[in-house]
Amino acid sequence: MSDTEDLQSGIFTCMACQVAFRSSDGQRNHYRSDWHRYNLKRKVADLPPITAAQFDQKLQTNQEKTKEKEAEQEAFTGECQPCKKSFGTQGSFNSHIQSKKHKEAVAKAASRPQKTVAEAKNNTKIEKSATPELVVDENMSESEVNELIDKRIAEAVRLDELDCLFCSHKATTFEDNMTHMTKAHSFFIPDIEYLADLSGLIKYLGEKISVGNTCLYCNGKGRAIKSLEAVRAHMLDKGHCKIAYESEEDAMEVVDFYDFSSSYPEGFDPENADADAELSQLASDIRLGEDEMELVLPSGNRIGHRSLQRYYKQSFKPDDNRDSVLINKLITQYTDDLGYESLRSSTGRHAQYMITDGRNGAPTKRDAFAEIRTREDFKFKVGMKANNQKHFRLQILQ
């Protein structure tokens, strides 16, 4: 029987796969199958449908190819030494080899000077040397703890003056080591103009890093670090390639390597200096103010309580006692006072006189009226805007 006869004899059909079904359940199950979905995609692409046997053969072939690719991926392990990366597939490894970032890393690695065999052995010895861990139990006595600390100090790797404090670089001279740490790690020494023993300071810092496993800037704060490599990685990652010098405790730790005698005033002897005498002399020069609310320093400055801060912030205009200023105040006082007659009454028994420089004559009546009219007009305009007129009439509601 042909396919056309099957379609005609069946009740339920699928035109995409050209098959017929005796029941609706068989048709629904067919619509959910991968074979039907595959034939729908072929129909969209104007391709003829395939039978169920052909679809099963294609599916089996694809599964075999997938297993082969997975086996190839598991067997392949690619590693890039300049970039320090590993790859699990050949395609990703080839893409990395052709990338711009890989080529830059290869060129940078080629430009670096090759280390000698002795330097490589020395660096390997420092990096791979096992530092004994300092584990203190609560049940241990003080002598056992001291013994464990002494053992840790004796067996720990020590950095000398030629070793970089922050990486595995080994310099030929002490000056080259300082130049390397300054340029490569931005190492900074505070108050270097007063530093008296540079080599001793570097040696002390090296033992602090290698033996104590302590960051130079954290200075024991934070979590404990258990190895030299971990301390170096912490200082490089956090930017702690510097000496802690902010607090007094940190400064006193390295003060033995400094000499500040050049900063002392002439005739000052720090060994014979009497701090109590200086404090008593300073206290004798300080006195209370008139209201006993302030301290007057020898320099004349006054120190008050914080509750009076709002008054100290006030800034008053200083008094000006010049003759010209006083004369101007008198003229303004007599002119603005309503108890005095105006300058327009220049005749009669109430005649007034004006203080002038003697160069110009007395003002005329016209000048006096013009000045008064100008002032009154200004007051009227301001009063209207502020609704505060001197003379007004109540509004009568109609």
C-alpha positions as CSV (number, residue, x, y, z in Angstrom):
1,M,0.0,0.0,0.0
2,S,1.4,3.4,-0.9
3,D,1.7,6.6,1.3
4,T,-1.3,8.2,-0.5
5,E,-3.5,5.2,0.2
6,D,-2.4,5.2,3.9
7,L,-3.4,8.9,4.1
8,Q,-6.7,8.2,2.5
9,S,-7.5,5.2,4.7
10,G,-6.4,6.9,8.0
11,I,-8.7,9.2,9.9
12,F,-6.0,11.4,11.5
13,T,-3.0,12.6,9.4
14,C,0.1,14.7,9.6
15,M,0.8,16.5,6.3
16,A,4.3,17.6,7.3
17,C,5.5,14.0,7.8
18,Q,2.9,12.4,5.4
19,V,1.7,9.8,7.9
20,A,-1.7,8.7,9.1
21,F,-3.0,7.6,12.5
22,R,-6.0,5.5,13.6
23,S,-6.6,7.5,16.8
24,S,-6.2,11.1,18.0
25,D,-3.9,10.0,20.8
26,G,-1.4,8.7,18.3
27,Q,-1.5,12.0,16.4
28,R,-0.9,14.0,19.6
29,N,2.1,11.9,20.5
30,H,3.5,12.3,17.1
31,Y,3.2,16.1,17.3
32,R,5.4,16.0,20.4
33,S,8.1,13.9,18.8
34,D,11.5,15.2,17.5
35,W,10.8,13.6,14.2
36,H,7.8,15.8,13.6
37,R,9.7,19.0,14.6
38,Y,12.5,18.1,12.3
39,N,10.1,17.6,9.4
40,L,8.5,21.0,10.1
41,K,11.9,22.7,9.8
42,R,12.5,20.9,6.5
43,K,9.0,22.0,5.3
44,V,9.8,25.6,6.1
45,A,13.1,25.2,4.1
46,D,11.1,23.7,1.1
47,L,12.6,20.2,1.6
48,P,10.8,16.9,1.4
49,P,10.1,15.0,4.7
50,I,12.1,12.0,5.8
51,T,10.9,8.8,7.3
52,A,11.2,7.7,10.9
53,A,14.0,5.2,10.1
54,Q,16.0,7.9,8.3
55,F,15.5,10.3,11.3
56,D,16.7,7.6,13.7
57,Q,19.8,7.0,11.6
58,K,20.7,10.8,11.5
59,L,20.1,11.1,15.3
60,Q,22.5,8.2,16.0
61,T,25.2,9.7,13.7
62,N,25.0,13.0,15.5
63,Q,25.3,11.3,18.9
64,E,28.4,9.5,17.8
65,K,30.0,12.8,16.6
66,T,29.2,14.5,19.9
67,K,30.9,11.7,21.9
68,E,34.0,12.0,19.7
69,K,34.2,15.7,20.4
70,E,33.8,15.3,24.1
71,A,36.6,12.6,24.1
72,E,38.9,15.0,22.2
73,Q,38.2,17.8,24.7
74,E,39.0,15.6,27.6
75,A,42.2,14.4,26.1
76,F,43.5,17.9,25.1
77,T,45.2,20.1,27.7
78,G,46.8,23.3,26.3
79,E,49.0,25.6,28.4
80,C,50.4,29.1,27.6
81,Q,53.5,29.9,29.6
82,P,53.8,33.6,28.8
83,C,50.2,34.2,29.8
84,K,50.1,31.5,32.5
85,K,46.8,30.1,31.3
86,S,45.5,26.6,30.6
87,F,42.9,25.6,28.0
88,G,40.7,22.5,27.7
89,T,40.0,22.6,24.0
90,Q,42.0,22.9,20.9
91,G,39.8,25.7,19.5
92,S,40.1,27.9,22.5
93,F,43.8,27.4,22.6
94,N,44.2,28.3,18.9
95,S,42.1,31.4,19.4
96,H,44.2,32.5,22.3
97,I,47.5,32.0,20.4
98,Q,46.2,34.3,17.6
99,S,44.9,37.0,20.0
100,K,46.6,40.4,20.4
101,K,47.0,40.0,24.2
102,H,49.0,36.8,23.8
103,K,51.3,38.4,21.3
104,E,52.0,41.3,23.6
105,A,52.7,38.9,26.5
106,V,55.2,37.0,24.3
107,A,57.0,40.2,23.3
108,K,57.1,41.4,26.9
109,A,58.5,38.0,28.1
110,A,61.2,38.1,25.3
111,S,62.3,41.6,26.3
112,R,63.0,40.5,29.9
113,P,66.5,39.6,30.9
114,Q,67.0,35.9,31.4
115,K,67.9,34.9,34.9
116,T,71.1,33.0,35.5
117,V,71.1,29.5,36.9
118,A,72.3,30.7,40.3
119,E,69.6,33.3,40.6
120,A,66.9,30.8,39.6
121,K,68.1,28.4,42.3
122,N,68.3,31.1,44.9
123,N,64.7,32.3,44.1
124,T,63.4,28.7,44.1
125,K,65.0,28.1,47.4
126,I,63.4,31.2,48.9
127,E,60.0,30.6,47.4
128,K,59.8,26.9,48.1
129,S,61.4,26.9,51.6
130,A,58.9,25.8,54.2
131,T,58.6,28.2,57.1
132,P,57.5,26.4,60.3
133,E,54.1,27.3,61.4
134,L,53.6,29.1,64.7
135,V,50.7,27.3,66.4
136,V,50.3,28.1,70.0
137,D,48.0,26.0,72.1
138,E,46.2,27.3,75.2
139,N,47.7,24.4,77.3
140,M,51.3,25.3,76.4
141,S,53.5,26.8,79.1
142,E,55.4,30.1,78.6
143,S,58.7,28.2,78.2
144,E,57.2,26.0,75.5
145,V,55.9,29.0,73.6
146,N,59.3,30.7,73.8
147,E,60.9,27.6,72.5
148,L,58.5,27.4,69.6
149,I,59.2,31.0,68.7
150,D,63.0,30.5,68.9
151,K,62.6,27.5,66.6
152,R,60.5,29.5,64.1
153,I,63.1,32.3,64.1
154,A,66.0,29.9,63.6
155,E,64.5,27.9,60.8
156,A,62.9,30.8,58.9
157,V,64.3,32.1,55.6
158,R,66.0,35.6,56.1
159,L,66.2,38.3,53.4
160,D,69.5,40.1,53.2
161,E,70.3,43.6,51.9
162,L,70.4,42.4,48.2
163,D,66.9,40.8,48.3
164,C,63.9,42.8,47.3
165,L,61.4,43.1,50.1
166,F,58.4,42.7,47.8
167,C,59.4,40.2,45.1
168,S,62.0,37.5,44.3
169,H,64.4,39.9,42.6
170,K,68.0,39.5,43.6
171,A,70.2,42.6,43.0
172,T,74.0,42.7,42.6
173,T,74.6,45.7,44.8
174,F,72.7,47.4,47.6
175,E,72.2,50.5,45.5
176,D,70.7,48.5,42.7
177,N,68.3,46.9,45.1
178,M,67.1,50.3,46.4
179,T,66.7,51.5,42.9
180,H,64.6,48.5,42.0
181,M,62.3,48.8,45.0
182,T,61.8,52.5,44.3
183,K,61.0,52.2,40.6
184,A,59.3,48.8,40.5
185,H,57.3,49.0,43.8
186,S,57.3,52.8,44.6
187,F,59.0,52.0,47.9
188,F,59.1,55.2,50.1
189,I,61.1,55.9,53.2
190,P,59.7,58.7,55.4
191,D,62.1,61.5,56.7
192,I,64.9,60.1,54.7
193,E,67.0,63.3,55.3
194,Y,67.3,62.2,58.9
195,L,68.0,58.5,58.2
196,A,71.3,57.4,59.7
197,D,71.4,53.7,59.0
198,L,69.8,52.7,55.7
199,S,71.2,49.2,55.4
200,G,70.2,48.4,59.0
201,L,66.7,49.6,58.3
202,I,66.4,47.4,55.2
203,K,67.8,44.4,57.0
204,Y,65.3,44.9,59.9
205,L,62.4,45.2,57.5
206,G,63.5,42.1,55.7
207,E,63.5,40.1,58.9
208,K,60.1,41.5,59.8
209,I,58.7,40.3,56.5
210,S,60.5,36.9,56.2
211,V,60.6,35.8,59.8
212,G,57.6,37.6,61.3
213,N,55.5,37.4,58.1
214,T,54.2,40.9,58.9
215,C,53.1,43.5,56.4
216,L,55.1,46.7,56.6
217,Y,52.1,49.0,56.5
218,C,49.5,46.9,58.4
219,N,52.1,46.2,61.1
220,G,50.4,43.2,62.6
221,K,46.8,44.5,62.2
222,G,44.2,42.3,60.5
223,R,44.4,38.6,59.7
224,A,47.5,36.6,60.3
225,I,49.7,35.7,57.3
226,K,51.6,32.4,57.4
227,S,54.3,32.6,54.6
228,L,56.7,34.9,52.9
229,E,55.0,34.6,49.6
230,A,51.6,35.5,51.1
231,V,53.1,38.6,52.7
232,R,54.6,39.7,49.5
233,A,51.4,39.1,47.5
234,H,49.4,41.0,50.2
235,M,51.7,44.1,50.0
236,L,51.6,44.1,46.2
237,D,47.9,43.7,45.9
238,K,47.0,46.2,48.6
239,G,49.7,48.8,47.6
240,H,51.4,48.4,51.1
241,C,54.9,48.8,49.8
242,K,55.6,51.5,52.4
243,I,56.5,51.8,56.0
244,A,53.9,52.6,58.6
245,Y,54.8,56.0,60.0
246,E,51.5,57.8,60.9
247,S,51.1,56.9,64.6
248,E,53.6,57.4,67.4
249,E,53.8,53.7,68.0
250,D,54.8,53.0,64.4
251,A,57.4,55.8,64.3
252,M,59.0,54.6,67.6
253,E,59.6,51.2,66.0
254,V,62.1,52.5,63.5
255,V,63.3,55.6,65.4
256,D,66.6,53.8,66.3
257,F,67.7,54.1,62.6
258,Y,67.2,57.9,62.5
259,D,69.1,60.9,63.9
260,F,67.0,64.0,64.4
261,S,69.8,66.0,66.2
262,S,70.1,68.3,63.2
263,S,66.6,69.5,63.7
264,Y,67.1,70.5,67.3
265,P,67.5,74.3,68.1
266,E,70.9,75.6,69.1
267,G,72.0,74.8,72.6
268,F,69.3,72.2,73.1
269,D,70.4,69.0,74.8
270,P,67.7,66.2,74.7
271,E,69.5,64.2,77.4
272,N,69.5,67.0,79.9
273,A,66.2,68.5,79.0
274,D,63.8,68.8,81.9
275,A,60.2,68.4,80.7
276,D,58.7,69.3,84.1
277,A,60.5,72.6,84.3
278,E,59.4,73.5,80.8
279,L,55.8,72.7,81.6
280,S,55.9,74.7,84.8
281,Q,57.4,77.7,83.0
282,L,54.8,77.5,80.3
283,A,52.0,77.3,82.9
284,S,53.3,80.3,84.8
285,D,52.9,82.5,81.7
286,I,49.3,81.5,81.2
287,R,46.7,83.5,83.1
288,L,42.9,83.8,83.4
289,G,41.0,86.5,81.6
290,E,39.0,89.3,83.2
291,D,35.7,87.3,83.3
292,E,37.5,84.1,84.3
293,M,36.0,82.4,81.2
294,E,39.2,82.5,79.0
295,L,42.9,81.6,79.2
296,V,45.3,84.3,78.0
297,L,48.4,82.8,76.4
298,P,51.8,84.5,76.5
299,S,51.4,85.4,72.8
300,G,48.2,87.3,73.6
301,N,45.8,84.8,72.1
302,R,42.8,83.8,74.1
303,I,41.3,80.3,74.6
304,G,37.7,80.0,75.5
305,H,35.2,77.2,76.1
306,R,33.4,75.6,73.2
307,S,30.0,76.8,74.6
308,L,31.1,80.4,73.6
309,Q,31.9,79.4,70.1
310,R,29.0,81.4,68.6
311,Y,30.3,84.6,70.2
312,Y,33.9,84.0,69.0
313,K,32.7,83.7,65.4
314,Q,31.2,87.2,65.5
315,S,33.2,89.9,63.7
316,F,32.5,93.5,64.7
317,K,33.5,96.5,62.7
318,P,36.3,98.3,64.4
319,D,35.7,101.9,65.6
320,D,37.0,104.6,63.3
321,N,38.0,107.8,65.3
322,R,39.1,109.9,62.4
323,D,37.9,113.5,62.3
324,S,36.2,113.1,58.9
325,V,34.2,110.1,60.1
326,L,33.1,111.9,63.3
327,I,32.0,115.0,61.3
328,N,30.0,112.9,58.9
329,K,28.3,111.2,61.9
330,L,27.3,114.6,63.3
331,I,25.9,115.9,60.0
332,T,23.9,112.7,59.5
333,Q,22.6,112.9,63.1
334,Y,21.3,116.5,62.8
335,T,19.9,116.0,59.3
336,D,17.8,112.9,60.1
337,D,16.5,114.2,63.4
338,L,13.0,115.6,63.0
339,G,13.5,117.8,66.1
340,Y,15.7,120.2,64.1
341,E,14.6,122.6,61.5
342,S,15.3,121.9,57.8
343,L,17.9,123.8,55.8
344,R,15.1,125.6,53.9
345,S,14.6,127.9,57.0
346,S,17.6,129.9,56.3
347,T,16.0,133.2,57.4
348,G,14.3,134.4,60.6
349,R,15.1,133.6,64.2
350,H,15.1,129.8,63.4
351,A,17.9,130.1,60.8
352,Q,20.2,127.1,60.7
353,Y,23.8,126.8,59.6
354,M,25.5,123.9,57.9
355,I,29.0,122.6,58.5
356,T,30.8,122.9,55.2
357,D,34.4,123.0,53.9
358,G,34.1,126.8,53.2
359,R,34.6,126.5,49.5
360,N,31.0,126.5,48.4
361,G,28.3,128.9,49.6
362,A,25.2,127.9,51.6
363,P,22.7,125.7,49.8
364,T,19.7,127.5,48.3
365,K,16.1,126.8,49.1
366,R,15.6,125.0,45.8
367,D,18.5,122.6,46.6
368,A,17.2,121.9,50.1
369,F,13.7,121.2,48.8
370,A,15.0,118.9,46.0
371,E,17.0,116.8,48.5
372,I,14.1,116.5,50.8
373,R,11.7,115.6,48.0
374,T,14.0,112.9,46.7
375,R,14.3,111.3,50.1
376,E,10.6,111.4,50.7
377,D,9.8,109.9,47.3
378,F,12.2,107.1,48.0
379,K,10.5,106.4,51.3
380,F,7.1,106.4,49.7
381,K,8.1,103.9,47.0
382,V,9.6,101.6,49.6
383,G,6.6,101.9,51.8
384,M,4.3,101.0,48.9
385,K,6.3,97.9,48.0
386,A,6.4,96.8,51.7
387,N,2.8,97.8,52.3
388,N,4.0,100.0,55.2
389,Q,3.0,103.6,54.4
390,K,3.2,106.3,57.0
391,H,-0.1,107.9,55.9
392,F,-2.9,105.7,54.6
393,R,-6.7,105.6,54.5
394,L,-8.7,102.5,55.4
395,Q,-10.6,100.9,52.5
396,I,-14.3,101.1,52.7
397,L,-16.1,98.1,51.5
398,Q,-19.1,99.0,49.3
